[in-house]
Amino acid sequence: MKKPGFYVTLLLSLCFCACFESKTVTLWTDRPEFAIYAEYFNAAQAEYKVETRYFESLSLELANSETSPDIAAGNWLKNTSTRVLFSPVDDLLKPDGEKMKNSFYPHLLALGNIEGKQYLLPVSFNIPALVFARNNSYLLPNSFTVALDEIKELGKAYNTETNGIYSRMGFSPSWSDDFLFMTATLFNTSFREAAPLAWDPEALERAMVYVRDWIEDANRGLRAEDDFVFKYFYDPPSNLALSGRILFTYMNSADLFTLTQEKQANLDFRWIAEKDIIPLSEEAVYMGICKKGAAKKAAKVFTRWFFQEDTQRHLLEFSQDKWLTETFFGIGNGFSALRTVTEYIFPQFYPNLLGHMPPEDFLSPPNILPRNWTAIKERVILPYLHDRIRNDNRNDIRSLERRLSEWVRLNRDL
């Protein structure tokens, strides 16, 4: 049996720790906007302070560092090597009960849940958009979404050629490797974390065959497309759409809403969807409180403050006043994961969203991806997709499996 003095000593120790717990929060992030949010929080009250550190690859830094922040906010935090670093934040959702939980987009919130406990809270997300000159809006009867087959047929009908040379071309998937990736996603290729990555190869091949058929049917093949690109793509695609040289261009919502106000006023858009599914960009931002942080109370105060509707309205106002909206979009360079903020507040700052809000039930978050996803996508997957659509037979190029294994062998430190 412990002596009474033991409990007194323990109580004093706990009180000492509680009294002297740090009031300075260290926040690690791969989103530079959080430095602005931290400064806004610091100026709004005097009890706590948030200091931010930026890392180009936050998930890698978290996995490899011997030190720990109090809060992490960024991409790909749910992979196996980083999700174990976070504490549950269910208590942050309790003050308002179901009301607080229901304020988030449910599919996004669910992605931060592990075995029934909420470890990560969604911050922001982006959506693939098909962009075109506003005077062509009449071509798309649905004011919210557009499907791949519609893009193909409208693009084909827009083409103008003389003596086999195109002077106008509606659209080609070959113009953007990111569009190829989005198409593979819509075909349920389902890239996901494994050792290090898994996917459905048959779905990927169906997507690539679909794209090749599209190019041949709509634009008479890659040579004609490449000739058109060489002749006209010295201007940004958004300028080409405004001039009428092309009908459509592809970009995600963050790129769209950081165009100049003049361009946005003359452009329209639709969210790209297939079978009522809009695939969200993999760069969805999440926030979590780290287990080994030294300022847990202060971290909770900042987190609770950040996920208030009024806070995010003020942050949007601040961004607009300081002309930061030309640098990044919305909250965390994306739509807010708080439904009320995106649906009711965003249109006040981005008028083009009126009548174009994405249907909530369509939003499909990405799978859990490995911590080095950015490098794998940029150096392995996108080059493969680019090469694959330029070859009739997939056996004529190095397979994706081989490319990935070679890259992993040469980049074990990542």
C-alpha positions in Angstrom: 0.0 0.0 0.0 1.3 3.4 -1.0 2.0 5.9 1.9 -0.2 9.0 2.1 2.8 11.1 1.3 3.0 9.4 -2.1 -0.4 10.7 -3.1 0.4 14.2 -1.9 3.6 14.2 -4.0 1.7 12.9 -7.0 -1.0 15.5 -6.7 1.6 18.3 -6.3 3.4 17.0 -9.4 0.2 17.0 -11.4 -0.6 20.5 -10.3 2.9 21.6 -11.1 2.6 20.1 -14.6 -0.8 21.7 -15.2 0.3 25.1 -13.9 3.4 25.1 -16.0 2.2 23.5 -19.2 3.3 25.5 -22.1 1.0 28.1 -23.5 2.9 28.3 -26.8 1.6 25.9 -29.4 4.0 24.6 -32.0 2.1 23.9 -35.3 3.8 22.0 -38.1 2.2 22.3 -41.5 2.7 22.0 -45.3 0.2 24.7 -45.9 1.7 28.2 -45.6 -1.7 29.8 -44.9 -1.5 28.5 -41.4 1.2 31.0 -40.6 -1.5 33.7 -41.3 -4.1 31.9 -39.2 -1.6 31.6 -36.3 -0.8 35.3 -36.4 -4.5 36.1 -36.5 -5.1 33.9 -33.5 -2.2 35.5 -31.6 -3.5 39.0 -32.3 -7.0 38.1 -31.2 -6.1 37.0 -27.6 -3.2 37.3 -25.2 -3.2 34.0 -23.3 -1.9 31.6 -25.9 0.6 31.8 -28.8 0.9 29.7 -31.9 4.2 29.3 -33.7 4.3 27.6 -37.1 6.9 25.7 -38.9 6.6 24.9 -42.6 7.7 21.6 -44.1 7.5 20.7 -47.8 6.7 17.2 -46.8 4.9 17.3 -43.4 4.1 13.6 -43.3 7.7 12.6 -43.8 8.9 15.1 -41.2 6.4 13.8 -38.7 7.4 10.2 -39.3 11.2 10.8 -39.1 11.6 13.5 -36.6 12.7 12.9 -33.0 10.7 15.9 -31.8 6.9 16.4 -31.9 4.7 19.5 -32.6 1.6 20.2 -30.6 -0.6 20.4 -33.8 0.0 19.1 -37.3 -2.1 20.4 -40.2 -1.5 19.2 -43.7 -1.8 16.3 -46.3 -1.6 12.6 -45.9 -1.7 12.4 -42.1 -3.7 9.1 -41.9 -1.0 6.8 -43.3 0.3 4.0 -41.0 3.5 5.9 -40.0 1.8 9.2 -38.9 -1.7 8.4 -37.7 -0.2 6.7 -34.6 1.2 10.1 -33.5 -2.2 11.7 -32.8 -4.5 11.9 -29.8 -8.3 11.5 -30.1 -10.1 14.8 -30.4 -13.6 13.5 -29.7 -13.8 15.8 -26.7 -13.5 18.8 -29.1 -16.7 17.7 -30.7 -18.6 17.2 -27.5 -19.5 20.7 -26.4 -22.0 21.0 -29.2 -22.7 17.3 -29.5 -24.1 16.2 -32.8 -24.4 19.9 -34.0 -20.6 20.1 -34.1 -20.2 16.8 -35.9 -22.9 17.7 -38.4 -21.1 20.9 -39.2 -18.5 18.9 -41.1 -19.0 17.2 -44.5 -19.6 13.6 -43.2 -17.5 11.7 -45.7 -14.5 14.0 -44.9 -15.0 13.7 -41.2 -15.2 9.9 -41.5 -11.8 9.7 -43.1 -10.2 11.1 -39.9 -11.9 8.4 -37.7 -9.9 5.4 -36.7 -11.6 2.5 -34.9 -14.5 4.6 -33.7 -12.4 7.6 -32.5 -11.9 10.9 -34.2 -8.1 11.5 -34.5 -8.1 14.0 -37.4 -10.4 16.8 -38.3 -10.8 17.8 -42.0 -9.8 21.4 -42.9 -10.2 21.7 -46.6 -10.6 20.0 -50.0 -10.6 20.7 -53.7 -12.6 19.5 -56.6 -11.8 18.9 -60.3 -13.4 21.5 -62.6 -14.0 21.8 -66.3 -13.5 25.5 -67.2 -14.8 27.4 -70.3 -15.7 30.9 -71.5 -18.9 32.1 -70.0 -20.5 32.7 -73.5 -20.3 28.9 -74.0 -22.3 28.1 -70.8 -25.4 27.4 -72.9 -23.7 24.2 -74.2 -23.9 22.5 -70.7 -27.5 22.2 -69.5 -26.5 20.9 -66.0 -25.3 23.8 -63.9 -23.5 21.7 -61.4 -21.7 18.7 -63.0 -20.4 17.3 -66.4 -19.5 13.7 -67.2 -16.5 12.5 -69.3 -18.6 11.4 -72.3 -20.2 14.9 -72.3 -16.8 16.6 -72.4 -15.7 14.3 -75.2 -18.8 14.9 -77.4 -19.0 18.6 -76.8 -15.3 19.0 -77.5 -15.5 16.9 -80.7 -18.5 19.1 -82.0 -16.5 22.2 -81.3 -13.5 21.2 -83.5 -12.7 23.1 -86.6 -10.2 21.8 -89.2 -9.1 22.8 -92.7 -7.1 20.4 -94.9 -6.4 18.2 -91.9 -5.2 21.1 -89.7 -7.1 22.1 -86.6 -7.7 25.8 -86.0 -10.0 25.1 -83.0 -10.0 22.1 -80.8 -12.6 21.5 -78.0 -10.5 19.4 -75.5 -8.1 16.6 -75.2 -7.2 14.5 -72.1 -3.6 14.6 -73.3 -3.4 18.3 -72.4 -3.1 17.5 -68.7 -1.5 14.6 -66.9 -3.6 15.5 -63.9 -6.7 15.0 -66.0 -5.5 11.6 -66.9 -5.1 10.8 -63.2 -8.5 12.1 -62.4 -10.0 9.9 -65.2 -8.2 6.9 -63.7 -9.7 7.8 -60.3 -13.2 7.9 -61.8 -12.6 4.5 -63.3 -12.1 3.2 -59.7 -8.3 2.6 -60.1 -8.3 3.2 -56.3 -4.7 4.1 -55.6 -4.2 3.4 -51.9 -1.5 2.9 -49.2 0.1 -0.6 -49.2 3.8 -1.4 -49.3 4.0 1.3 -50.5 1.0 1.4 -53.0 -1.8 -0.7 -54.4 -4.3 -0.2 -57.1 -6.7 -2.0 -59.5 -4.6 -2.6 -62.7 -7.6 -3.7 -64.7 -9.5 -0.5 -63.9 -6.4 1.6 -64.7 -6.1 -0.1 -68.1 -9.8 0.5 -68.9 -9.3 4.2 -68.1 -6.3 4.4 -70.4 -8.1 2.6 -73.3 -11.0 4.9 -72.8 -8.7 8.0 -73.1 -6.9 6.6 -76.2 -10.2 5.9 -77.9 -11.4 9.4 -77.0 -8.3 11.0 -78.6 -8.6 9.0 -81.8 -12.4 9.5 -82.1 -12.6 13.2 -81.2 -9.3 14.6 -82.5 -7.9 12.1 -85.0 -5.1 11.1 -82.8 -2.1 12.3 -80.8 -0.2 13.7 -83.8 -3.0 16.1 -84.6 -3.3 17.1 -81.0 0.4 17.6 -80.6 0.5 19.8 -83.7 -2.3 21.9 -82.3 -0.5 22.3 -78.9 2.8 23.2 -80.6 1.0 25.9 -82.6 -1.3 27.5 -80.0 -0.3 26.6 -76.5 2.1 29.4 -75.9 -0.8 31.0 -74.0 -2.2 29.6 -70.7 -5.2 27.3 -71.4 -7.5 29.7 -69.6 -6.6 32.4 -72.1 -7.2 30.0 -75.0 -10.6 29.2 -73.7 -11.5 32.9 -73.4 -10.2 33.5 -77.0 -12.3 30.6 -78.3 -9.2 28.6 -79.5 -10.3 25.8 -77.2 -13.6 25.0 -75.6 -12.5 23.5 -72.3 -9.6 23.4 -70.0 -9.1 21.4 -66.8 -8.0 22.7 -63.4 -8.9 22.1 -59.7 -10.9 24.5 -57.7 -7.9 26.1 -56.0 -6.4 27.0 -59.4 -9.7 28.3 -60.7 -10.5 30.6 -57.8 -7.0 32.1 -57.7 -7.2 33.3 -61.3 -7.5 37.1 -61.6 -11.0 38.6 -61.0 -11.1 39.7 -64.6 -10.6 36.2 -65.8 -13.1 34.7 -63.3 -15.7 37.1 -64.4 -15.5 35.8 -68.0 -15.2 32.1 -67.2 -17.7 29.5 -66.1 -17.2 25.9 -64.9 -18.7 22.6 -64.0 -17.5 20.0 -61.5 -16.4 16.8 -63.2 -18.5 13.8 -62.0 -19.2 10.3 -63.1 -22.1 8.2 -61.7 -22.9 10.9 -59.1 -19.3 10.8 -57.8 -17.0 13.9 -57.7 -13.5 12.7 -56.8 -11.8 15.1 -54.3 -8.2 16.0 -54.8 -5.8 13.8 -52.7 -4.4 17.0 -51.2 -7.2 17.3 -48.6 -5.9 19.0 -45.5 -6.5 17.6 -42.1 -5.5 18.7 -38.6 -4.6 16.7 -35.5 -3.3 17.2 -32.0 -0.1 15.2 -31.3 0.3 12.8 -28.4 3.7 14.1 -27.4 2.9 17.8 -27.6 3.8 20.0 -24.6 0.9 22.3 -24.9 -2.2 20.2 -25.1 -4.7 22.6 -23.5 -3.5 25.5 -25.7 -3.6 23.2 -28.8 -7.2 22.4 -28.0 -8.0 26.1 -27.6 -6.6 26.9 -31.0 -8.2 23.9 -32.7 -11.6 24.7 -31.2 -11.2 28.4 -32.3 -10.2 27.4 -35.8 -13.2 25.2 -36.4 -15.8 27.9 -35.6 -17.9 29.3 -38.4 -17.3 32.9 -37.3 -13.5 32.3 -37.2 -13.4 31.1 -40.7 -15.6 34.0 -41.9 -13.1 36.4 -40.3 -10.2 34.6 -41.9 -11.8 34.9 -45.3 -12.4 38.6 -44.7 -8.8 39.1 -43.7 -7.6 37.2 -46.8 -9.7 39.4 -49.0 -8.7 42.6 -47.3 -5.0 41.7 -47.7 -5.4 40.6 -51.4 -4.4 37.1 -50.3 -7.2 35.5 -52.4 -5.0 35.9 -55.5 -2.4 33.6 -53.8 -4.6 30.9 -52.1 -8.2 29.9 -52.2 -10.7 29.8 -49.3 -9.5 28.0 -46.1 -6.3 26.1 -46.3 -6.3 26.6 -50.1 -9.6 24.8 -50.6 -13.2 24.6 -49.7 -13.8 24.5 -46.0 -14.7 21.1 -44.5 -17.3 22.9 -42.5 -20.5 22.7 -44.6 -22.1 25.9 -43.5 -18.9 27.9 -44.3 -18.6 26.4 -47.8 -22.3 26.5 -48.6 -23.3 29.9 -47.1 -20.2 32.0 -46.5 -17.9 31.1 -49.5 -20.3 32.5 -52.1 -20.1 35.9 -50.4 -16.4 35.9 -51.2 -16.5 33.9 -54.4 -19.7 35.0 -56.3 -19.1 32.6 -59.1 -20.0 29.8 -56.7 -23.6 31.0 -56.6 -25.7 28.3 -58.4 -22.6 26.0 -58.6 -22.2 24.6 -55.1 -21.1 21.0 -55.3 -23.7 18.4 -54.3 -22.7 17.1 -50.9 -23.7 13.5 -51.6 -21.4 13.5 -54.7 -18.2 14.3 -52.8 -15.9 11.3 -52.7 -12.7 11.6 -50.5 -9.5 9.9 -51.6 -8.2 6.7 -50.1 -5.5 6.6 -47.4 -2.3 7.3 -49.2 1.4 6.7 -48.3 3.4 9.5 -46.6 5.5 9.9 -49.8 2.5 10.1 -52.1 3.5 13.4 -53.7 6.8 12.0 -54.9 5.3 8.7 -56.1 2.5 10.5 -58.0 4.8 13.1 -59.6 7.7 10.8 -60.4 6.1 7.5 -61.1 2.3 7.6 -61.7 1.9 10.7 -63.9 4.9 9.8 -66.2 3.4 6.3 -66.6 -0.1 7.7 -67.5 1.6 10.1 -70.0 3.5 7.3 -71.7 0.6 4.9 -71.6 -1.8 7.0 -73.7 1.0 7.4 -76.3 1.4 3.7 -76.9 -1.1 1.2 -78.3 0.2 -1.7 -76.3 1.0 -1.3 -72.6 3.7 -3.9 -73.0 5.7 -1.5 -75.1 6.5 0.7 -72.1 7.8 -0.1 -68.6 4.9 -1.2 -66.4 3.7 0.8 -63.5 4.7 -2.0 -61.1 8.3 -2.0 -62.4 8.6 1.8 -62.3 7.3 1.9 -58.7 9.7 -0.9 -57.5 12.6 0.8 -59.2 11.7 4.2 -57.7 11.3 2.7 -54.2 14.7 0.9 -54.5 16.4 4.2 -55.3 14.5 6.3 -52.8 14.4 4.2 -49.6 14.9 7.3 -47.5 11.6 8.7 -48.7 
